[in-house]
């Protein structure tokens, strides 16, 4: 299994989320459970069932974050002298063959969110862009065929 890669700033964000879940959300959920079970039968109680689902979600996310932080390889955020070369953390403006322009940020797999323009460096597009510069054209193999992307800007 390959270790996931996250940047230093992504690590800090994940640690902050983990701290919030452990110190705030977990206590809120426990208090909510306590409130919905006071003086009532917990069976067939929709508020209790919802609170238990929320508790399971919070505990699952805590485990997920702890595991990720324990195994992730942390890489530095992009340095000023590296801005011209695409790497994790780079903001890249690309243009496809149809002329459509898109701006993406290359991130570790843990933070990938295509709808928000955050593309994993391990994805076909991310892997093709790694190490390239503005002005380069890359070919990306996708299930729909080969796409050619021109790199317009790197930041």
C-alpha positions as CSV (number, residue, x, y, z in Angstrom):
1,X,0.0,0.0,0.0
2,X,1.4,3.4,-1.0
3,X,1.4,6.0,1.7
4,X,-0.9,9.0,1.0
5,X,0.9,12.3,0.5
6,X,-0.3,15.5,2.2
7,X,1.3,19.0,2.4
8,X,2.3,20.6,5.6
9,X,-0.7,22.9,5.5
10,X,-3.0,20.0,4.7
11,X,-1.6,18.2,7.8
12,X,-2.3,21.2,9.9
13,X,-5.9,21.4,8.6
14,X,-6.4,17.7,9.3
15,X,-5.0,18.0,12.8
16,X,-7.3,21.0,13.5
17,X,-10.3,19.0,12.3
18,X,-9.3,16.1,14.5
19,X,-8.9,18.3,17.5
20,X,-12.3,19.9,17.0
21,X,-13.9,16.5,16.6
22,X,-12.4,15.1,19.8
23,X,-12.7,18.2,22.0
24,X,-16.0,19.7,20.7
25,X,-18.1,17.5,18.5
26,X,-17.7,14.3,20.5
27,X,-18.8,16.2,23.7
28,X,-21.8,17.7,21.8
29,X,-22.9,14.4,20.6
30,X,-22.6,12.8,24.0
31,X,-24.6,15.6,25.5
32,X,-27.3,15.2,22.8
33,X,-27.5,11.5,23.5
34,X,-27.9,12.2,27.2
35,X,-30.6,14.7,26.5
36,X,-32.7,12.5,24.2
37,X,-32.5,9.5,26.6
38,X,-33.5,11.3,29.7
39,X,-36.8,9.8,30.9
40,X,-37.7,8.2,27.6
41,X,-37.5,4.8,26.0
42,X,-34.6,4.7,23.6
43,X,-36.2,2.1,21.4
44,X,-38.2,3.6,18.5
45,X,-37.0,7.0,19.5
46,X,-36.0,8.8,16.3
47,X,-34.0,11.5,18.1
48,X,-31.9,8.8,19.8
49,X,-31.4,6.9,16.5
50,X,-30.3,10.1,14.8
51,X,-27.9,11.0,17.7
52,X,-26.4,7.5,17.5
53,X,-25.9,7.9,13.7
54,X,-24.2,11.2,14.3
55,X,-22.0,9.6,17.0
56,X,-21.0,6.8,14.6
57,X,-20.1,9.4,12.0
58,X,-18.0,11.5,14.4
59,X,-16.1,8.4,15.8
60,X,-15.6,7.1,12.2
61,X,-14.1,10.4,11.1
62,X,-11.8,10.5,14.1
63,X,-10.5,7.1,13.3
64,X,-10.1,8.0,9.7
65,X,-8.1,11.1,10.5
66,X,-5.9,9.4,13.1
67,X,-5.1,6.7,10.6
68,X,-4.3,9.1,7.8
69,X,-2.1,11.3,10.0
70,X,-0.3,8.2,11.2
71,X,0.7,6.9,7.8
72,X,0.8,10.0,5.6
73,X,4.0,11.2,4.0
74,X,4.1,15.0,4.6
75,X,5.7,17.2,1.9
76,X,6.4,20.9,2.3
77,X,4.1,23.4,0.7
78,X,5.3,24.8,-2.6
79,X,8.4,27.1,-2.1
80,X,8.6,30.4,-4.0
81,X,11.5,29.1,-6.1
82,X,9.5,26.1,-7.2
83,X,6.5,28.1,-8.4
84,X,7.2,27.5,-12.1
85,X,7.2,23.7,-11.8
86,X,4.0,21.9,-11.0
87,X,3.9,20.0,-7.8
88,X,1.5,19.3,-4.9
89,X,0.0,22.6,-3.9
90,X,0.4,24.2,-7.3
91,X,-2.5,26.2,-8.7
92,X,-2.7,25.4,-12.4
93,X,-4.7,27.0,-15.2
94,X,-5.2,24.5,-18.1
95,X,-6.9,24.6,-21.5
96,X,-8.3,21.6,-23.2
97,X,-8.6,21.0,-27.0
98,X,-12.1,22.6,-27.1
99,X,-10.7,25.9,-25.7
100,X,-12.3,25.4,-22.2
101,X,-10.1,26.9,-19.5
102,X,-10.1,25.4,-16.0
103,X,-8.2,26.3,-12.9
104,X,-7.2,23.4,-10.5
105,X,-5.1,22.9,-7.5
106,X,-3.0,19.7,-7.1
107,X,-3.5,18.1,-3.7
108,X,-3.0,14.9,-1.9
109,X,-5.6,12.2,-2.4
110,X,-7.1,13.0,1.1
111,X,-8.2,16.5,-0.1
112,X,-9.2,15.8,-3.6
113,X,-12.6,17.3,-4.6
114,X,-13.0,17.7,-8.3
115,X,-16.1,19.8,-8.0
116,X,-14.1,22.3,-5.9
117,X,-11.2,22.2,-8.4
118,X,-8.9,20.1,-6.1
119,X,-7.3,17.4,-8.1
120,X,-5.2,14.6,-6.7
121,X,-1.6,14.5,-7.9
122,X,-2.2,10.7,-8.3
123,X,-5.1,11.1,-10.7
124,X,-4.5,10.8,-14.4
125,X,-4.6,14.6,-14.9
126,X,-2.6,15.3,-11.7
127,X,0.1,12.7,-12.6
128,X,0.4,14.2,-16.2
129,X,0.9,17.7,-14.8
130,X,3.5,16.9,-12.1
131,X,6.9,18.4,-13.0
132,X,5.6,20.4,-16.0
133,X,5.7,24.2,-16.6
134,X,3.5,26.9,-18.1
135,X,3.5,26.5,-21.9
136,X,3.8,22.7,-21.8
137,X,1.1,20.4,-23.3
138,X,0.3,17.1,-21.7
139,X,-1.6,14.1,-22.9
140,X,-4.0,12.5,-20.3
141,X,-5.4,9.0,-20.8
142,X,-9.0,8.9,-19.6
143,X,-11.8,6.3,-20.0
144,X,-13.2,8.6,-22.7
145,X,-9.9,8.7,-24.6
146,X,-6.8,10.8,-24.7
147,X,-7.1,14.5,-23.7
148,X,-4.5,17.1,-24.6
149,X,-4.2,19.9,-22.0
150,X,-2.1,23.1,-22.5
151,X,-0.7,24.5,-19.2
152,X,-1.5,28.3,-19.3
153,X,-0.3,29.3,-15.8
154,X,1.4,27.8,-12.8
155,X,1.2,29.4,-9.3
